[in-house]
Structure formats: C-alpha cells, structure tokens
Amino acid sequence: MTVWCYTVAQDHGFAPNPFYGVLTLATCKPSIRKNAQVGDWVLGMGASGYRYRGRAVFFMRVTEITSYDAYWRDPRFALKKPVVNGSFMQRFGDNIYHRDSPSRPWIQADSRHSKIGGVVNEEFLKNDTGMSDRVLLSEEFTYWGEQAPTLPASLEAFTTVLRNHVRDFSAAEVAALMRWFRRRNETGWVGDPFEWRPERLRRWK
C-alpha cells in the first residue's frame, strides 16, 4: 500500500475539491497526480501558517484516474466547473482545463487559478498541466478541512512532512495510520475549508 503525503499550503476547497460526493485532486501537486495509482492513498496535512501543523486536512483512496479533457466532458463533474460569482462551492470548482482538440493548447477556465477577469495565469497553467494530464478521484475519502484532527505522536512520520510530498513510509507506519483513520470512522465532507472562516474571507472576498 502506497501513501502519498504532503502539506496543503492553502485550504480553499479547490485543491483538493471535496464537494458533490467525490474528492478530486485536479490541480497542483503534479508529481503526485502523475505517479499515483488507483488504490494508493493521499494524505494532506495542515500548514503551519494556519497553525494546523500536525493535523490531517484530508485522506483519500484513489478510486479513479482520468484526464483533463475527460474530466471536463464527464457529466458527473459538471458541477465542479467553476462559477466565480456563485456559492463558495461553485467558486472553487477545480474542473478548469480542457482543449478543443488534442493538438490545441490548454484552455484555462475563469477560476481560482486564473487572473482577475478570467485572464489565463500562465504560471499556474504550466505547473498544473506541464507534468501531468491526470486528475485523481476518490469516492472513499474524508475531508476534515477546518476540523482537521491532530495525528497522535505515534504517527510522527506523517506530521513532519513539509510542502513537497513524501511516499517512503514503512509498512508499520502505514498500518498505524490506517488503524488511526479507521478508528475515527468518519467519511465524506466533514468540515468546511479553513479559508471559508469569516476572518479569512475578508482577505480575499
């Protein structure tokens, strides 16, 4: 069993996107999206800037992998296309990339990763699409968001991970993580994203 672990630098409900019954990782973390396989687990840890160091933001088992174009066309994920003047869930839709044909350049929807007015953000576009044209999907996940629980001291291997991802955990460490997760018996969308807190909203509203 492979567990990928990284620090969630910003928790808006965009990367990952835990809404509408499927948690998706469609932007950022291109190396994880490129190399993870169905059956792998991805653990997102809280950022020290949120005072969430050592706390689990989300935990997902990869149940499906698709491409950007397929993600865009799939009616299951139409609600994950962003609506920048919509609800918070709509604003942070992560279904933002597609092409008119395989030989054409990527189109970036007006979204969290574009500039004001829907102008393409070339930096984000390159980072999101340059290494990997893959979207990780999970129907078996827990997203805690602002209710992120603190991992016990026995799981220190996962709490010391910084922004870059780590996957070289021992079998004993992975087994201990899974025991902790299953004892909690929580599934789906548990808490709102940290950035939805009123005091945080004032910074970007």
Backbone torsions as a table, in degrees:
resi	resn	phi	psi	omega
1	MET	NA	127.6	179.4
2	THR	-103.4	130.9	174.5
3	VAL	-117.0	122.8	172.3
4	TRP	-96.1	135.6	-177.2
5	CYS	-134.0	136.4	177.1
6	TYR	-153.4	168.1	178.1
7	THR	-92.3	128.6	176.5
8	VAL	-81.3	102.3	-174.0
9	ALA	-67.6	-37.1	178.9
10	GLN	-137.3	129.9	-175.7
11	ASP	-112.6	88.8	178.9
12	HIS	-107.2	-8.6	-169.5
13	GLY	88.3	16.9	-179.2
14	PHE	-104.0	-49.0	178.9
15	ALA	-138.3	92.9	7.5
16	PRO	-84.3	167.9	176.0
17	ASN	-109.7	111.9	-172.1
18	PRO	-98.8	14.8	-168.4
19	PHE	-96.2	162.4	175.5
20	TYR	64.4	30.1	170.7
21	GLY	85.6	-5.4	179.1
22	VAL	-134.6	126.7	174.3
23	LEU	-86.9	129.7	-176.9
24	THR	-125.8	141.7	172.6
25	LEU	-119.7	97.4	-172.2
26	ALA	-113.9	-13.0	179.6
27	THR	-134.6	167.1	-178.7
28	CYS	61.4	178.2	176.9
29	LYS	41.2	54.6	-176.8
30	PRO	-62.1	-30.7	-179.3
31	SER	-68.4	-40.3	176.7
32	ILE	-65.8	-45.9	-179.9
33	ARG	-63.2	-31.2	179.9
34	LYS	-73.7	-36.9	-168.1
35	ASN	-107.8	-19.4	-178.8
36	ALA	-66.0	150.4	-179.5
37	GLN	-121.1	159.1	174.9
38	VAL	-57.0	131.4	-176.9
39	GLY	102.1	-20.4	175.6
40	ASP	-69.9	160.3	176.0
41	TRP	-114.2	148.0	176.5
42	VAL	-127.2	125.6	-179.9
43	LEU	-113.0	122.3	176.9
44	GLY	-104.0	120.1	-178.3
45	MET	-99.3	153.3	-177.4
46	GLY	-71.1	152.4	-178.9
47	ALA	-87.7	147.3	179.4
48	SER	-65.1	-27.6	178.1
49	GLY	-62.4	-25.8	176.0
50	TYR	-91.3	-0.4	-169.8
51	ARG	60.4	33.9	179.9
52	TYR	-110.8	15.9	179.4
53	ARG	-58.7	130.6	179.6
54	GLY	87.1	5.9	-178.8
55	ARG	-116.4	144.0	-175.0
56	ALA	-90.1	119.2	178.4
57	VAL	-81.6	-41.4	177.9
58	PHE	-157.8	161.2	176.1
59	PHE	-145.9	124.7	-175.4
60	MET	-135.4	146.9	168.0
61	ARG	-101.9	127.5	179.9
62	VAL	-68.6	114.7	-179.8
63	THR	-106.5	-12.6	-180.0
64	GLU	-160.5	148.8	175.2
65	ILE	-130.9	133.0	-179.7
66	THR	-136.2	174.6	178.5
67	SER	-96.5	166.3	177.8
68	TYR	-59.5	-47.2	-178.3
69	ASP	-62.5	-42.1	179.1
70	ALA	-66.6	-38.4	177.9
71	TYR	-61.9	-43.8	180.0
72	TRP	-63.1	-40.6	-175.6
73	ARG	-82.4	-20.6	-172.9
74	ASP	-71.2	119.4	-178.9
75	PRO	-61.9	-20.8	177.7
76	ARG	-61.8	-27.1	-172.3
77	PHE	-115.3	19.0	178.2
78	ALA	-60.4	-35.6	-179.1
79	LEU	-70.0	-14.3	178.6
80	LYS	-88.3	0.9	171.3
81	LYS	-76.0	134.0	-172.0
82	PRO	-71.4	145.9	170.4
83	VAL	-125.6	101.7	-167.0
84	VAL	-68.1	-19.3	176.7
85	ASN	-108.6	19.4	-179.4
86	GLY	-95.2	-158.2	177.5
87	SER	-67.4	171.5	178.6
88	PHE	-58.8	-42.3	178.6
89	MET	-60.1	-40.1	-179.3
90	GLN	-71.8	-39.5	-178.7
91	ARG	-58.9	-36.0	-173.8
92	PHE	-103.1	27.9	172.4
93	GLY	-58.9	138.6	-176.6
94	ASP	-105.1	6.3	179.1
95	ASN	-88.4	79.4	-165.3
96	ILE	-119.8	-5.6	-175.8
97	TYR	-120.5	138.0	170.3
98	HIS	-162.4	170.4	177.5
99	ARG	-130.0	151.0	175.9
100	ASP	-70.1	-28.5	174.7
101	SER	-158.9	160.4	-177.2
102	PRO	-57.6	-23.0	-178.7
103	SER	-91.1	-6.1	-177.2
104	ARG	-91.6	158.5	179.0
105	PRO	-69.8	163.2	179.4
106	TRP	-68.7	142.3	171.6
107	ILE	-103.8	128.1	-179.9
108	GLN	-106.7	118.1	-179.6
109	ALA	-68.8	155.6	173.1
110	ASP	-60.8	118.2	-166.6
111	SER	-164.9	-173.9	175.8
112	ARG	-57.9	-30.1	-176.7
113	HIS	-97.3	1.5	174.2
114	SER	-97.5	171.9	176.6
115	LYS	-86.9	172.6	-179.3
116	ILE	-56.4	135.7	-179.6
117	GLY	82.9	10.2	179.3
118	GLY	79.8	12.5	176.8
119	VAL	-68.5	136.0	-177.2
120	VAL	-62.4	132.4	173.3
121	ASN	-96.1	101.5	-173.7
122	GLU	-63.6	-32.5	-179.8
123	GLU	-64.1	-48.3	179.0
124	PHE	-67.4	-40.6	-179.8
125	LEU	-59.1	-45.1	-179.7
126	LYS	-65.3	-42.5	-179.1
127	ASN	-66.9	-40.4	-176.6
128	ASP	-72.1	-40.8	-171.3
129	THR	-105.7	-16.4	-171.1
130	GLY	-65.2	-38.8	-176.8
131	MET	-99.0	-28.7	-171.2
132	SER	-148.0	128.4	172.2
133	ASP	-104.0	56.3	-175.9
134	ARG	-136.7	142.0	175.7
135	VAL	-118.9	127.7	177.4
136	LEU	-91.8	131.8	-179.2
137	LEU	-122.7	147.2	179.1
138	SER	-142.6	127.3	170.2
139	GLU	-101.6	4.1	178.5
140	GLU	-127.7	89.6	-173.0
141	PHE	-151.6	163.1	167.3
142	THR	-132.5	126.2	176.3
143	TYR	-116.5	111.8	-177.9
144	TRP	-90.2	-31.4	-178.7
145	GLY	56.6	-126.9	-176.6
146	GLU	-67.4	-14.4	177.7
147	GLN	-94.5	21.3	-176.2
148	ALA	-51.1	123.5	179.5
149	PRO	-81.3	151.2	177.7
150	THR	-82.2	130.0	176.7
151	LEU	-73.1	145.0	178.7
152	PRO	-68.9	162.7	-178.2
153	ALA	-58.8	-27.0	-179.2
154	SER	-67.9	-14.4	179.4
155	LEU	-106.8	33.1	-176.7
156	GLU	-56.9	-31.1	-178.7
157	ALA	-57.3	-29.5	-178.1
158	PHE	-91.5	-21.6	-176.9
159	THR	-85.2	-12.8	-178.3
160	THR	-97.4	2.0	179.0
161	VAL	-69.5	134.1	177.4
162	LEU	-94.4	-155.3	-171.6
163	ARG	-66.0	-40.4	179.0
164	ASN	-70.5	149.9	-173.3
165	HIS	-78.1	158.4	176.6
166	VAL	-133.4	143.6	175.7
167	ARG	-138.0	0.3	-175.6
168	ASP	-90.0	67.7	177.8
169	PHE	-103.1	149.1	-179.9
170	SER	-74.6	163.0	178.2
171	ALA	-60.7	-36.8	179.6
172	ALA	-67.1	-39.7	178.9
173	GLU	-65.6	-42.8	179.2
174	VAL	-64.8	-42.7	180.0
175	ALA	-61.7	-40.7	178.5
176	ALA	-64.9	-39.5	177.6
177	LEU	-62.8	-44.4	-178.8
178	MET	-65.4	-37.1	177.7
179	ARG	-63.1	-45.3	178.5
180	TRP	-59.6	-46.2	-177.2
181	PHE	-63.6	-45.9	-177.1
182	ARG	-70.0	-30.7	176.6
183	ARG	-65.2	-31.7	-179.9
184	ARG	-69.1	-31.3	175.0
185	ASN	54.1	48.0	177.1
186	GLU	-120.3	137.9	-179.9
187	THR	-137.5	157.0	175.0
188	GLY	76.8	-155.3	-177.2
189	TRP	-86.2	108.7	-175.6
190	VAL	-95.4	-49.2	-177.0
191	GLY	-130.0	160.0	177.4
192	ASP	-72.4	157.7	175.7
193	PRO	-59.0	148.1	-177.8
194	PHE	-57.7	-39.8	-175.3
195	GLU	-71.0	-5.3	176.9
196	TRP	-85.3	-4.7	177.7
197	ARG	-61.6	142.3	-176.4
198	PRO	-53.3	-41.0	-178.1
199	GLU	-69.4	-23.4	177.1
200	ARG	-85.9	-33.5	-178.1
201	LEU	-59.1	-33.5	-177.8
202	ARG	-63.3	-19.0	-177.3
203	ARG	-79.1	-23.8	-175.1
204	TRP	-133.6	-0.7	-176.5
205	LYS	-66.6	NA	NA
